[in-house]
Amino acid sequence: MATTTGPAAVLWDMDGTLVDTEPYWIETEFALAERFGGTWSEAHALSLVGNDLMVSARYIREHMPLELPPEEIVELLLDGVVERVRRSVPWCAGAREQLVALAGAGVPCALVTMSWTRFVEPILEQLPPGTFSTVVTGDHVTHGKPHPEPYLTAAERLGVDPADCLAVEDSATGASSAEAAGCEVLVVPNHVEVPPGPARTFADSLAGLDLAEVWSATRTRREGAVPGAGGY
């Protein structure tokens, strides 16, 4: 149950939120265009941020264009990005520190990402076991972000009400998914702009951020409650 000093759980997006892997995806997309004789642009690449991978693959197939099945395009994307991640995991500022603090406070965390399992695994290997109580990936949901299913699934697995959860996102697609699920959303924009929303609180960085204060601010906005004191 959420308290005045913190949420019942924190649900984390991955790409662009915990790890700044968006440049890896973009590099891989341009490499695909070069390999198969297609064309690509930064605008196309940024339009895919936060998307379900199959949605992105269909977009690439149409706009690059690339005469391959979407499933094969996804695998080629994953090949390129996994190779880069295994060389170096580009953590976002403050991300690991926030995860450690939440673990120390006993606040359960879930990873809610539209990346597929084989991309997530090398990143999880860099974290202490049990950092995430559950992991929801794009290859194990029927509907990806911006549909609420990924966040609803995470909350259900944790046994908490989505309204008692804080979701952390960097894209409009992800924020819409969490918002539709009923979560409060902390938006830390990275590569793309995110518009305001009724359940969205914005921060410039995770570094030095007090998630308890963020949660109290969301409670104040939604319920008119007096902000609680304290932190993780």
N, C-alpha and C positions, 0 to 999 in steps of 0.2 A: 504494500500500500504506500502511495506517495506521501511524503510529509512536507511540512513547510520549508524544510531545508534541502530537499532533494527529491528527484523522481523515483518511482518504483524501479525503473530500468532505463538505461540509455541505449538507444538503437542507432548504430553507426553505419552510415554509408562508407564505402572504401575509396574508390577512385576519386581523387581530387579533394577528399575529406581527411582520410587517414594517411594516404600515400598519394604523392603528386605524380601519378602514372599517366595522366592525360597526355603529356608529351610523348610517352612511349606508344600509346595508341595512335597518335597522329603520325609519328615517324613510320609506324608499321603501315598505316593507310597509304602514305605517300610511296612507300616501298612497293606496295601491291600495285599501285598505279604504274610505277616505272616498270615493274616486272612483266605486267600484262598489257602494256601499251595504252593504258587509260589516262585520264586526266583527273586531277584532284585540286582542292583549294583549302585554304585555312577556314574559309566560311563553311564549306561542307563539313570539315572535320569538327568544328565547334558546334555545329547543329546536332551532332550525335552525342554530345556529352550527356551522360546520365541515362541514355537509352538502354533498353533491352538489347542484347547482342544480336538477336535475330532481326529485330527492327533495323538496327544499324546495317546488318548484312544486306537486307533487302534494299535499303537506301543506296548502299555502295554498288550493288548490282545494277541499279537503275541509273545512277548518276555518274559512275566512274567512266563508262559502264564496264561491267565485268561479267562475262558469260560463264558464270559458275553457279552451282546451286548455293543458296544462302547458307546451308549447313557447312559447306566446304569453305566458304568465305570466313565464317566464324572460326573454323579451325586454323585457317591461315593467319587470321588476326591473333589468335591465341598463341600460335607458334612464335610469332615475332615478339609479342609483349612478354610472354613467359621467359624467353631467352634474355631479354633485357632486365627483367626483375631478378632473375637468378644471378646476374652480375652485380646488381645494386638495387636495394629497395629505397626509393626516395621518400622518406617519411616527411609528412607535413610538420611544420613547427608546432611543438606542444602536443602532438598526437599521442606519442607513447607515454608521455608524462601524465596525460589525462587518463589513459587506460590504467596505468599503475595506481593512480590516486583512487579511481573508482573501485578497483579490485581491493585496495586496502580498506576502503570504507564499506565493503560488502555490497556494493551496488551492482546487480547483474547487468551484463552488457550483451548485446546481440550484434552480429555483423549482418547487414542487409545490403547486399550488392547485386547488381545485374551482371557482374562478371561471373564466369563459370568456375566450377570447383577447381579445375587444374591450374587456373591462374591464381586462385586464392591461396592454395596450399603453400607455395613458397613464401608468401607473406606471413601466413600464420606461423610458419617455422621460425620466424624471427621474434616471436612473442612468447612469454611464459605460457605453459600449458594451462588451459582453463581461463585464459583472458576473456574469451567469449563463451557464454553459457550455451549459445546456439548460433548457428551460421545459416543464413538463407541466401542461396545463390540463384542466379538467373536461369540455370539449367534445371532447377528443381521447383519452379513455380509455373503455373499455367499462364498467368498474366504478369508481365513485368511492369516496372515503373513507367508511366505515372499511375497505373492502377494501384489501389490500396493493398492488393493481396500480399506483396512481400512484407509490408510492415504488420499487417494483421496476422500473418503467419508467425512472425517473430514474437509478437506479444502473446499469442496463443501458446506457443511453445514455452514461454517463460511463465505462463500462468498469471499474467497481469493485464489490467485494462489498458488499451492503447491511450486513453485519456490521461493515464498516470505515467506515461512515458515521454521522454525527451528524445526526439530524433535529431541527428546531426547530419546535415546535408550541405552540398556545395552547388547544386544545380536546381533549376526550376522544375525539371522533371521529377527529381527525387523529392523535393520539397512538396510538390503536389501529391505525390504518392503518400507521404507521411501525413500530410494534412488531411487527405481523404480518409485515411485510416483512423483519424481522430487524435493523433499525437500532437503535442506541442513541438515546434520545429526550431532548432537553432541553425541558422544559415551562415556558413562561413564561405562566402564566394571565393572562387579561385580563378578559373579561366573564363567563366561566362557570367554575365549579369543575371541576377535573380530578382524578380519584382517582389514588392511587398505582398503580404497575405495575412489573413486574419489570425493565423496561429504561428506567424513567423517572427522570430527575434533575430537580429543580425549582429555579427561580430566580425572584426577584421582578421582575427587569428585565434587559434586555440591556445597559443602560448600565453601563460599567465592568467587564463580565463578561469573564473570561479563558476563552475556549473551550478552550484547551489544558488548563487545570486541570479543566474540566468533563470533557473526554475522559479525562484520567488517572483521575478519580474513577470514571468508568464502567468503565474497564479494571480498576481495583482491585476494584470490586464484582463484576464478572463473572468475572474470571480470577485474582484474587488477586495481580495484578502490582504492583510497586512503582511509585507514581506518578512520572511523569517531571517534570522541571523545564522551565521555559521557557514562552513564550507567543507570540502572533502580534504 
